[in-house]
Amino acid sequence: MSNIIFLSSISEVTIENLKLTTQLTARDLNLSEWVFRLIIKAPNIEKIKKKGFSLYLLLKLDRGDKIKIGKIVGKEQHNLLKDRQYLEYLGRSLEPTENVHILRLHEEYEFKFLRNEEVILPNQIEVRIEDPRNFSFHTGTLRSSLNIDKNDIGVKIDIPKQQIEGNTIYVIQFALVLEGFIPQDVIKVMNEPGSGWSFGINIHYTPEHSKLFSEISQ
């Protein structure tokens, strides 16, 4: 099973919540759109001097997987979080405030520890494909890793102009259109008239790539 791994350019940044939504298109079941909405918390220090920070998404492919990124939707998806109607569509999990760059988590949010918290919505994000061997994060780079394959996919999520405050929560959103994520045998069943099918993702699945996780954690 392929793993999705997030890395940060700043030490001790935590992902407080990740909402992952997928959409299939009837025209081409080989394509699937994956929307990532991340609520991130900066480490508990007075102030981080540098401006901006980056997250890295490493799609570590399992043997035989032939997944490609067909399209990246960065700024457009992120800016949807500024739209009141879109937030209503989300079921009011996020609510706008008088400040256009701040959202408030709904009082009945899924996780109690995040309810009524204010989150900063950065003005700008940039999402692009990057060679995973070039990832530069707080513990080093992945260039020396023997566990990174040439077919593995790297995505850099850059927040270039945001002044990072300690112990503060941020929210970002972007989407990836993936080719070949759903196995061909599953697509074949989905295309058969009257057939029933299901496709599930287990977020508690034990990581397949334990050696890579060990390298990252050192």
Number of C-alpha atoms within 10 A of each C-alpha: 14 16 16 14 13 15 20 21 18 18 12 12 18 16 16 15 15 13 10 12 11 12 12 14 10 9 7 10 19 17 21 20 21 18 19 18 19 17 20 19 21 20 19 13 10 9 14 15 10 12 12 17 17 19 20 23 20 21 19 23 21 16 9 7 16 14 20 17 18 13 15 19 18 20 17 13 17 22 17 14 23 18 13 14 11 13 17 13 10 12 11 18 17 24 22 21 11 7 9 14 14 18 24 18 19 19 16 12 16 12 11 11 9 19 16 16 16 20 23 19 23 21 16 15 22 15 20 14 15 16 16 24 17 13 22 17 18 13 15 13 14 19 14 11 13 10 16 17 13 10 17 20 21 23 21 21 22 18 20 15 14 18 15 21 19 16 13 17 23 21 23 24 24 22 22 20 20 18 18 18 18 18 12 12 8 13 15 10 14 15 12 10 7 8 8 8 11 7 6 5 6 6 9 6 9 10 15 14 15 11 12 16 13 9 14 16 7 7
